[in-house]
């Protein structure tokens, strides 16, 4: 079944991790084994461009991700906003290079999205992977009006924060609200028609965005706190608010968002893909039985590999197992199609210019 994945960190893999995503998953794993790479996520990659094609991924949101980390001994991120800005442009250059060679196609308008979807589903072995550009964490924006530069390059979605805090507010594992610059940035996003990704906001910042931002919102890779009880997930009230604003929530395959008590680097995944269907069931129950607000936002290879995915997901193609699991829960064909691609396709057809 065709997939629209609302969150993939392709440039993180291609640039920061120096993976040649044109190769197969098996080849990428073998190279990292041969090179003795043992950091978390290495040797265990789940995706590549051939893998996405084989799994029928027609469109994804893919990130510009450059998080500022003040510590000199950091293991992730960059020590200055200027380096974040530069790395976001490096990610953008990576996507442009792949586009020049026919592997990717940026989708900036609703017409481009519609045409690409038709072309890809007609000739999946020939068409490039379509992508909508998003920024995960606004650290690369030197000032609020820097958003205009990235919007001109095709940016159509923005998450203000990531883990911790940044110049625009509080993210996961913090209880900090928005900065004054964030208010100006939200106004510019309204003006430009950029959708705000509510993922990774602290609870305080979430409700401040809800108050100050009147444009379209979504949650690209976001699970429910009722299923996995820590702050990275949304409370039921937050999920209801996304539903009321006609947003879509992408179910993530990161096991830290599916399994209570999982500790990265110390635990082995016990949760299976059934737990992801539990997430869908929960959102559907909060939406009066409708699947309109459920999508996929896998976050696969978002800095981890299959050591941190459901126990029955070894590589990206295993997502197709969700079909049978959903059927056994009573989802009909049209509902499964809506979750796999239809809801995100509708949402971005509405918000793209």
PAFI-496463 format. One record per atom (N, C-alpha, C): x, y, z negated. Coordinates in pm, whole numbers, plus 32768, in hexadecimal, padded with zeros to 4 digits. Layout:
XYZ/...
//
This chain:
80557F888000/800080008000/8058807D8000/802D80E2804C/8077815F8053/808181A17FCA/80F581DF7FB1/810F821E7F30/813382B07F43/80FD83047EEC/812583917EDC/815983997E4C/81DC83A47E3E/821C83A57DBB/823B84367D95/820684637D24/821184F07D00/829185147CB5/82EB84B17CA2/836884D87C5E/83D984767C7A/843784A17CD0/84B284587CE8/852884B97CE4/8594848F7CA4/860D84E27C99/867484B47D00/865484C57D7F/86AC848F7DE8/873484D47DE9/873785597DDA/87B7859F7DDE/880B85827D63/87CD856A7CF1/8818853F7C7B/886684C17C9B/882684637CE1/886883E77D08/88D183FF7D74/88AE84507DD8/890684617E4A/897D84BC7E30/896985247DDE/89D385867DC5/8A17856B7D40/89CE85747CD2/8A0A85657C4D/8A4584DA7C39/89FC84737C68/8A2983E97C55/8A7383B27CCE/8A7C84027D38/8ACD83DF7DAD/8AA683597DEA/8A2383407DF1/89F182C87E33/89CB82E97EC3/89EE82917F1E/89C482A17FA9/893C825E7FB8/88D282AC7FAF/884B82757FAC/881F823B8032/887282448098/885382028116/8869816B810C/88AF814080A5/88CE80B38095/885E806A8049/88687FE88045/88057F987FFD/881E7F9E7F67/87B87F7E7F1A/87C77F777E8A/88327F127E63/88337E9F7EA6/88977E397E86/89257E6A7E9E/89397EB37F0B/89BF7EE77F27/89E97F4F7EC0/898C7FA67E99/89AD800B7E35/89D17FCB7DAF/89867F657D89/89A67F1F7D0C/8A2F7EDD7D15/8A497E9B7D85/8AC97E537D95/8B3F7EB37D8D/8B327F287DCA/8B9F7F8A7DC6/8BBC7FB57D37/8B547FCB7CE8/8B697FFB7C60/8B9E7F8C7C05/8B7A7F107C23/8BB57E9F7BDB/8C497E957BFB/8C6A7E9B7C7D/8CF57E917CA9/8D4B7F007C6D/8D117F777C62/8D5A7FEA7C2D/8D5C7FEE7B94/8D1B7F8E7B55/8D1D7F867AC4/8CD07FF47A7E/8C6A80297AC0/8C1A80937A83/8BBA80577A1D/8BC4808479A1/8B7380497936/8B1C80AE78EE/8B1B812B7919/8AC4818D78DA/8A32816478EC/89D8818F7893/894A816D78A1/89168191792C/88D081327968/8898814679EE/88ED810E7A5C/897081047A47/89C980CE7AAD/89B780377AB9/89CB80027B31/89BD7F757B55/892A7F487B58/88CE7FA07B32/88427F787B22/87E27FCD7B73/8813800E7BDB/87BF80677C29/874580217C63/86D8806B7C72/865B80307CA1/862F80637D29/866F80CD7D5D/863C81037DDB/86AD81307E37/868B81397EB5/86DC81737F1F/867A81987F8D/86A881DA7FF4/864D81FF8061/8615818580A8/8665811D80C7/862880A48102/85C2806380A4/85DE80658024/8581802A7FC3/84FC80767FC1/850280F97FC6/848781497FC8/8438812E8047/847D812080B7/843781028134/83F4807A812C/843C801680F9/84037F9080EF/838A7F8E8093/83887FE78030/83197FEC7FD0/82A880477FFF/82B3807F8077/824A80D080B5/82358156806E/82A481928042/829C8219800A/829F827B807E/823082C28093/8226831F8103/824F83AC80DB/822F83D2805F/824A8459802E/827284517F9B/82CC84A87F74/82ED84B57EE6/830985477EC5/830285667E46/833C85E27E14/83C885BF7DE6/842A860A7E14/84B285EE7DE8/84F2866F7DB5/854D865D7D54/856E86CC7CFB/85ED87177D1E/85ED87947CF2/866787DE7CD7/867587DB7C3F/86DA87967C0C/86E887837B7B/877687A77B52/878288167B07/880588407AD4/87ED88817A4D/87F7883079E5/87D5885E795E/884D889D791B/8837891078DC/88A489517894/88BA890D780E/893788E977F5/896188AF7775/89D389047740/89C0893E76CB/8A23899C7697/8AA48957766A/8A9988D9763C/8B0D88967603/8B758878766F/8BF3888E764D/8C5F887376AC/8C6C87DE76C5/8C4C878C7660/8C5D86FB766D/8BDD86B7769C/8B88870176E3/8B0986C9770F/8B1F86567771/8ABE85FA7772/8AC2858C77D3/8A5E85A17844/8A108609783B/89AC862578A1/899886BC78A8/899786F07920/8976877D792E/89F087D57944/89D888587937/8A3B88BC795D/8A3E892A78F3/8AB1896878DF/8AC389C0786C/8A978A507883/8A758A7478FD/8A4C8AFE7917/89D68B017977/89838B6B7971/89158B7679D2/89478B7F7A61/89BF8BB67A73/89F58BC67AFA/8A198B3E7B35/8A4E8AE47AE1/8A6A8A5C7B11/89E88A127B30/89808A2A7ADF/88FE89EC7AFB/88C88A1B7B82/88D38A9C7B9B/88A88AD67C1B/88F58A957C8E/897A8A877C7B/89CC8A4C7CE5/89A889BA7CFC/898E896E7C91/896E88E17CA0/88E488CE7CE1/888689257CC2/8804891E7D05/881589317D9A/886E898B7DC1/8889899E7E50/88D389267E8B/892688E47E3B/8967886A7E6B/88FD87FE7E85/889B87F27E2B/882F87927E41/87E087B67EBF/87C488377ECF/877C88637F45/87CB88447FC4/884E88597FBF/88A3883B8033/88A287A68053/889C87537FEC/889686C28000/8817869C804C/87A686D48023/872986B68069/872E86E980F9/8768875E810C/877287948194/87CA873C81EB/8837870981B4/889186B28201/884986318229/87FF85F681CC/87B3857D81ED/8746859B8253/870D8612824B/86A7863782AC/86E486478337/875A8683833F/879B869383C1/87B5860D8405/87D085A783B5/87EE852383EC/877384C883F3/86FD850183DA/868184B883F2/8650845E8383/8689846B830B/865F8415829D/85EC8452824C/85E784D68246/8582851C81F8/853F8586824F/84CA85B38221/848686238260/8443867681F3/846A86F481E7/842D874A8181/83A2877381AE/834587758151/82B98797816C/82988815811E/828788848166/827189068126/81E18935812E/819388FC818A/810A892A81A0/80AA88B481A0/802A88D28190/7FC788668193/7FBF8825821D/7FD088768287/7FD0883C830D/804487DC8320/80BA880282EC/812E87AA82F6/8117872882A9/80D887338234/80BA86BC81E5/80598660822E/7FEF869A8264/7F8B864B82AC/7FC886068325/801486518373/8051861983EC/80B585AC83CA/810685C58362/81698561833C/812684E1830C/80BE84EF82BA/807B84778287/8046842282FA/800C8463835E/7FD7841A83D1/804783D6841E/80B584208435/812683E98480/816483748436/8178838483B3/81BC831C8367/8168829D8360/80E882AD8346/809582368339/807D81F283C0/808F823D842E/8087820084B3/810881B784D9/817B81F384B7/81FD81BB84DD/825E81BE8467/8246816F83FF/829781778386/832A8154839A/834A81078401/83D580E08416/8425814C8460/83E081B38490/8426821B84DC/842382A28497/83B982C0844F/83AA83448413/840383538398/843883CB837F/848783E28305/842C83E6828A/846A83DE8215/842183EE8198/83FE84828186/837E849E8174/83548527815C/8368854E80CB/839085CB80B3/83A185F58029/837386858014/833C869B7F9E/831887217F6E/837D87457F03/83B587BB7F0C/842287E37EB3/83EC88177E2E/842287E07DC0/83FE880C7D3B/847D88287CEC/847188767C82/84E288937C2A/84BE88637B9E/8512880D7B67/84F987D87AE1/854F88247A7D/851188827A37/855B88DC79E0/858789567A2D/856389CC79FB/857B8A487A45/86058A827A2B/86618A3479F3/86E88A6579D6/872D8AA47A4E/871A8A727ACB/875F8AB17B3C/872B8B3C7B60/86BA8B677B28/86848BEA7B48/86C98C537AF2/87248C9F7B2D/87728D007AE1/87198D6A7AA1/86B28D8F7AE9/864B8DEC7ABA/85C58DBA7AED/85578DE77AB5/84D68DB77AE8/84C78DC77B7E/84F78E387BB7/84E08E4C7C46/853A8DF77C9E/85988DA97C63/85E48D497CB2/85888CDF7CEE/85118CD07CB3/84B18C707CEA/84908C907D7B/84978D0F7DA1/84788D347E2C/84DC8CF67E8C/855A8CF37E65/85C18CB87EBB/85A68C237ED2/858A8BDB7E65/85728B4C7E73/84EC8B2F7EB8/84898B847EA0/840B8B737EE7/84208B827F7D/84728BE07FA4/84918BF18031/84D38B77806D/851C8B2B8019/855D8AAF8047/84FE8A388045/84838A4C8013/842189E08016/83EF89B17F8F/841E89ED7F20/83F289C27E9B/835C89DD7E8C/831389747E65/828289827E57/824F89577DCD/82A789277D75/828088FC7CF0/82F2891A7C90/82CF893A7C13/833489617BB1/830E89307B26/836D88EB7AE4/836288CF7A56/83BF892D7A0C/838C897579A9/83DB89DC7966/845089A37916/843A893078D8/849B88FB7878/84B788687893/851D8836784F/853F87A87855/854D877977C5/85BB873B77A0/85D287187714/8611878F76CA/85E587A67650/861A88157602/85DE889A762D/862989047617/85FB898A7639/865289C576A7/86198A2476EF/86668A72774F/863B8B047748/86648B5377A8/86478BE277A3/85B48C0177B4/85668B9F77DF/84D88BB777F9/847D8B79778F/84B48B267736/845F8AF276CC/84898A6A769A/842C8A2B7651/844889AC7611/841989367662/846B88CD7662/8449885376AA/843E87DD764B/844D87667683/844386EB7635/84A686EE75C1/847986BB754E/84C586B774D1/84DF87427499/8486879F74B1/848E8822746F/8401884F744D/83FA88B173F6/837988F073D7/8386898773E9/83C189AB745B/83D78A37747E/83738A5D74EA/83438AD974E4/82E58B097548/832B8B4775C0/82DF8B96760C/83148BD67685/83618C557663/83C18C7676B7/84078CF676AD/83B88D6076FB/83DD8DDE76E9/839B8E497735/83B48E3A77CA/842C8E0D77EF/84498DF8787D/83EC8D9078BA/83C18D2F786B/83678CC8789F/82E28D0378C8/82B38D67787F/82338DA778A2/823E8DE9792B/82AD8E2F7942/82C28E6C79C6/82CF8E027A33/83148D947A13/83248D297A75/829E8CEA7A98/82488CD57A36/81C48C9B7A50/81728CF77AAA/817C8D7A7A96/81338DD97AEB/81638DCE7B7C/81E68DC17B8E/821C8DB47C15/81EF8D317C55/81EA8CC77C07/81BC8C467C3C/812A8C4F7C67/80D88C957C1A/804D8CAC7C44/80498CF47CC9/809A8D5C7CD6/809D8DAD7D50/80C88D5A7DC9/812A8D027DB5/81628CB37E22/81148C337E3E/80BB8C0D7DE2/80718B917DF3/80BF8B157DCB/81238B267D75/81738AB67D44/81278A717CD3/811689EE7CDB/80D289A57C71/8133898D7BFD/8101899C7B83/815489877B0C/814688F77ADD/81B888B67ACE/81BF882E7A9A/81C588377A02/815E880579BE/8154880E792D/81AD87A878E7/81E7874C7932/824086E678FA/82B6872878B3/82DF86EE7844/8356871677F8/8344879877AA/82CE87D177A3/82B98844774C/82A8881676BC/82DE8863765E/82BC884B75D2/8226886175BF/81EF882F7552/816188447539/813F88D97531/8196892574EF/817E89B574E2/818089F6756C/81E689D875BB/81F28A14763F/818089E8769B/8154896B768E/80E5893976E0/806B899476D1/804489AD7655/7FCA89FA7640/7FDC8A8D7661/80578ABE765D/80708B47768A/80668B527722/809A8AEE776A/80858AEC77FB/7FF08AE4781A/7FA88A9177D1/7F178A8577E7/7ED28B0C77D7/7F038B5D777D/7EC78BE17764/7EED8C4777CF/7F698C4577FB/7F9D8CB1784E/7F9A8C9478E4/7F928C16790D/7F9C8BF6799B/7F138BCF79D2/7EE88C137A3A/7E638BFB7A74/7E678BB17AF9/7EDF8B8E7B27/7EEB8B467BA5/7ED68AB17B93/7EF98A647BFA/7EE889D37BF7/7F5889927BA5/7F3589297B5E/7F9488E07B0A/7F8B884B7B28/7FF588037B06/7FF787737B0F/8059873F7AA6/806486BD7A9A/80C5867E7A3F/8105860B7A8D/817B86227AC2/81B485C97B27/81D3853E7AF3/820C85357A7B/823084B27A42/821484B979AC/819B84917989/816984B07903/810B844578D0/812E84067862/80DC839E7826/809483D177AA/80498377776A/7FF0839C76FC/802F83787675/802683D47618/805983C07591/800B83537548/7F8F833F756F/7F3E82D67530/7F75824B754E/7FC2823D75BB/7FFC81BC75E1/808A81AF75AE/80D7821A75B6/8162821C7587/8174829B7535/817B828D74B3/816382FD7458/81E183497434/820F839D7491/826F8404746C/825A847D74C6/829D84E974A9/8278856B74DF/828785797576/82D8852375B6/82E8852C7647/826485197691/820984CC7655/818784B17694/8122851D766E/80B4852176BA/80488581769D/7FE785487638/7FB585A175E3/7F44857F758D/7EC6857675E2/7E5E853D75AA/7DDF853375F3/7DAA85BD7616/7DBB861E75BC/7D8C86A675D9/7DD686E27650/7E5786C6765B/7EA486F876CD/7E7686B5774F/7E5F86347748/7E2F85ED77C0/7DA7862477EA/7D4E863A778B/7CCA867077AC/7CD786FA77ED/7D35874A77BD/7D4687CF77F8/7D7687C57889/7DD4876A78A5/7E0187547930/7D8B872A7986/7D3786D27952/7CC186A6799B/7C63871B79B6/7C4D876E7950/7BF487E27960/7C28884379C9/7CAC884C79D6/7CE788A67A3A/7CF888607AC2/7CBE87E97AD0/7CC2879C7B4C/7D51877B7B77/7DA4875E7B14/7E2C87317B31/7E32869A7B3D/7EA686697B62/7EC085DA7B6D/7F3685B97B13/7F3085467AD0/7F9C85177A7B/7FDC849D7ABB/805F84A17AD0/80A684317B0B/80D883D27AA1/80B083557AA8/80DC82F17A47/817082D27A5F/81C082DD79F5/825082C779FE/8274823779DC/82DF82057A1A/830F817E7A02/8388817A79A6/83A881E87967/841381EB7903/83DF81A77885/8420813A785C/83EA80EA77EE/83EB8135776A/843C819F775D/843681EE76E2/83B0823576D5/8365823B7745/82E082787744/827182107747/82978192773D/823581257741/823980CD76C5/82AB80C87682/82BF80687616/82E880AE7595/829480A67530/82B680DE74AD/8335809D7477/838F80F07444/840680BC7402/847A809B745D/846A80AB74E0/84D9808F753B/854880F67525/85C480C67517/8636811E7502/8696810B7577/86AF817775BF/8704816F7635/878F813E760F/87C080DC765A/884580A67644/884D803C75D7/87DF8027758F/87E07FC67522/87727F5D7530/87037F827570/86927F26757D/868E7EE97609/86537E737613/86307E397694/859A7E4B76A9/85707E727723/84E07E8A7739/848C7E0E771E/84207E2376D6/83BC7DBA76C1/833B7DDB770B/831C7E5A7716/82A47E84775D/82AC7E5C77EF/823B7E397829/82337E1678B7/81DF7E7E7900/81CD7E687981/817C7EC579D0/80EB7ECC79A0/80BE7E687958/80397E6E791B/802B7EE978C2/809B7F0F7884/80987F84782C/80808004787D/80B1800778F7/8095807A794E/8001807E7971/7FC3800A7984/7F338007799F/7EE580327921/7F1B801378AB/7EDE80487830/7ED980E17834/7F45811D7868/7F4781B07874/7ED781DF78D0/7EC8819C7941/7E5D81C0799E/7DD481B1795D/7DC081437916/7D40812C78D3/7D22819C7870/7D8A81C9782A/7D74823177C5/7D4D82B57805/7D9182DB786E/7D6D835778B3/7CE1834D78EE/7CC382D97928/7C3E82C57962/7BD282D178F6/7BEC829D787F/7B8982A67814/7B71833677E8/7BDD838877EB/7BCF841577C6/7B8F84677834/7B85842D78AB/7B4C8471791F/7AC3843A7943/7A8183FE78E3/79FA83CC78FA/79F18359795B/7A5B830A7966/7A5B829879BF/7A8F82B57A4A/7AB783317A65/7AEA83577AE9/7B8183437AF1/7BB3831E7B67/7C4383137B7D/7C7A838E7BC6/7C2C83F47BD7/7C50846A7C25/7CD284AB7BF5/7CF3849D7B78/7D6484E77B3F/7DDD848E7B22/7DE184177B5E/7E4E83B97B47/7E9F83A77BC7/7F2383AF7BBA/7F7C83947C2A/7FF683497BF9/8059833D7C50/80D883037C2C/814383707C2D/819283737BC3/820783CA7BBA/8274837A7B78/82B283217BC3/82FC82B27B86/837682DD7B36/83BC83477B63/843B83707B25/84A282FF7B2A/849582A77B8B/84F682397B94/857F826D7BBE/85E482377B7E/866F82637B8A/867F82F67B64/863083217B04/864083A87ACF/86A783AB7A60/872083797A7F/878A83727A1B/878E82EC79D3/8749828B7A06/8748820479CB/872B81A07A39/8734811E7A19/871680B47A79/86B780507A3C/86BD7FD37A6D/86597F727A40/866C7F4779AF/86DA7F727970/86E67F5B78DF/86837FB07890/863E800B78D6/85E180677893/855D807278E2/853780057922/84B780007968/84677F8A7930/83E67F7F7952/839B7F097926/83E57E887947/83D37E2478F3/84217DA878FE/840D7D627984/839B7D7B79C5/837F7D3C7A47/83947D9B7ABC/83DE7E087AA6/84017E647B12/84997E667B1E/84CC7E207B81/855C7E187B97/858B7E7B7C00/85347E9D7C5C/85537EFF7CC4/84D07F3D7CF1/84DC7FA67D42/84677FF87D5F/83F47FA87D9C/84117F477DF0/83A77EFD7E35/83497EB67DD3/83777EA07D58/83237E5C7CF6/82AA7EAF7CCE/82A97F2F7CF2/82317F817CD9/81B57F467D1A/81C77F017D8A/81537EC87DCF/810D7E5E7D79/814F7E2B7D11/810E7DCF7CB5/80997E107C6C/809B7E957C64/802E7EDD7C20/7FA77EC17C62/7FA77EA47CE3/7F277E8F7D29/7EDA7E1C7CEA/7F1A7DA87CDC/7ED77D357CA1/7EB07D4E7C10/7F077D927BC5/7EE87DAF7B39/7E6F7E0B7B2E/7E677E6E7B86/7DF47ECA7B84/7D757E837BAF/7D7F7E2B7C11/7D097DDE7C3C/7CD17D8B7BC9/7D2C7D4F7B7B/7CFE7CFE7B0B/7CBD7D527A9D/7CDB7DD47A9B/7C9B7E2D7A3A/7C187E687A6F/7BF57E467AEB/7B777E767B21/7B7F7EEE7B7C/7BF87F197B9F/7C067F887BFF/7BE47F537C8B/7B907F9E7CD4/7B707F747D5C/7BD77FAD7DBE/7BCB7F897E3E/7C2F7FAF7EA1/7C3D80467EAE/7BCD808D7EB3/7BD4811F7EC3/7C1581607E4A/7BFE812B7DD3/7C3C81627D5A/7CD281497D5A/7CFC80D37D85/7D8B80B47D8B/7DD0810F7DF0/7D9281237E63/7DCB817D7EC7/7DD5820C7E92/7D7182377E46/7D7482BD7E0C/7DEB82CD7DAF/7E0582687D5C/7E74826E7CFD/7EFA82667D46/7F05820F7DA8/7F8481FB7DEE/7FA982737E45/7F4782B57E7E/7F6983277ED4/7EFB83907EE2/7E7F83687EDC/7E1483C37F02/7E07843F7EAC/7E1A84307E2A/7E0684A47DD2/7E73850C7DE4/7EF184E07DF2/7F5C85407E0A/7F50857E7E95/7F26852F7EF6/7F1485637F7D/7EAA85D27F7D/7E3C85B97F38/7DD3861F7F2D/7E06869B7EE3/7E4986867E72/7E7786F67E20/7ED387527E6F/7F3887197EB0/7F97876D7EF8/7F5E87A37F7B/7EFC87617FB2/7EB6879C8026/7E6A88197FFB/7E43881F7F7E/7DFB88957F4A/7E5989067F24/7ED188E67EF4/7F2589537EBF/7F8F89847F21/7FB389347F85/801889627FE4/7FDB89CE803F/802D8A2E806A/7FF88A9980C0/7FD48A66814C/
//
